[in-house]
């Protein structure tokens, strides 16, 4: 058996670029969501902590919803939205390239004829 380069070696660069874009967009989304979660107050005031669990949970959920949609987190929400769009587009391009042309870095196996 003899290993040769794949049928489409010129596709290695576009696939690599798409994978880098996938990683960067995922990192941007992760960092933005982490910044929202880390800056959110989950516990509330002392008066709220002394309420029964059902009222405390309802107030916490409404407070979290109001904080998440506040103008304070608008930039982070936009980064998450644009990051998701870029992530899914890059994933679609990689899936299209691999489906139509095959994986560019897998070697093609050729069998040598018997002597």
N, C-alpha and C positions, 0 to 999 in steps of 0.2 A: 504494500500500500504506500501511496505517496500523498503527502499533504500539500495542497496548494492553497493560495489565497482564495477568498470567496469569489463568487461570481461578480459581485458589485463592490469592489473595495472603495470606490469613490463615495459610497453612502456612509462610510464610517464617520466622516466629519459631521454631516448633518445629524446623525443619530447621537453623536457625542454632544453636540451643541444643544440638542433638545433635552438630553438627560441633565445637562448642567442647568438649563433653564428650569426644568422640573425641580431640581434640588433647590435652586435659589428661590423660586416662587413658594415652595413648601416652607422654606426657612422664614421667608417674609411673613407668610400667614401664621406660622407657629409663634414667631416673636410678637406679632401684633395681638394675637389672642392671649398670649401669656401676659402682655402688658395690660390688657383689659382686666384679666382675672386677678393679677397681682395688685392692681390699684382699686379693686372693688371692695367695699365694706360688706362682709357677709354677716356680721354679728349685730349691727345696729346699736342703738343706745341701751343703757342699763334698764330703763323703763320697759323697753321692748323685750328684753331678755327675761323679764319676770312674768310675761303673759303665758297663757296656756299654749301648748305646742301648735294647735291649729291656727290660732291667731298670729303667732310668731312666724309660722311658715308662710302664711298669706302675706303678711307685711314684708317679710324678707323677699318673697318672689316679686312683689310689686316694686319694692325698692331696687332690686337687681335689674328688673326690666327697665325702670326709669333711668337708672345709671347707665345701662348699656346703650340706650338710645339717646343719651344726652349729647350735646355738642362737644363735650370733653373728649369723647371717644370717636368723633367723626372721622378723623384721619386714620385711626386704626381700623375702623370698619371699612373704609374705602380701600385700604391696603389689603384687607382680607378679601374683599370682593374682586379687586383686580388680580390679586394673586391666584384666586380660584379660577378666574377666566383664563389666565395665562397657563396655569397648571393643566387644566383640561384640554386646552388647545394644543399644548406641547405633547401631552400624552396621546391625543388623537393623531398628531403628525407622526409620532414614533410608531403607533399602532398601524397607521396606513403604510408607512415605509416598510415595516417588517412584514405586513400581510402581502403587499404587492410584490416587493423585491426580495424578500427573505432577509435573514440576519446578515449584515455585512461582514461580521468578524468571524463567523463560524467557518472553519476550513472545509473545503470541498474534498472529499475522499475519492481518489481515483485508484482503481485497481490496475495493477500492472498485468499485462498478459503473461501467461505462463511460458517459460522458455521451451 
